[in-house]
Amino acid sequence: MDVLYFAWVRERIGLPRERVESQAATVAELVEELRGREERYEVAFSDLSALRVAVDQELTDFDAPLQGAREVAFFPPMTGG
């Protein structure tokens, strides 16, 4: 699946997107796999309350299933204005 990173998440990881092969059943399990890769992922995902997630361009939560997902995006909460 494609994993996309936006705003400060992208800055901390150093990539706007990457292709990830994963056995994760949920977004939370994917995050744990990513955190185990390198310190930069650990830093980016250290506070999940500061992140939002979308699966196939639909906002969801970290318990969302990944079966059949083509894309997961991580980004900070958006503010109005």
Buried (B, 14 or more C-beta within 10 A) or exposed (E): BEBBBBEEBBEBBEEEBEEBEBEBEBBBBBBEBBBEEEEBBEEBBEEBEEBBBBBBEEEBEBEBEBEEBEBBBBBEEEEEE
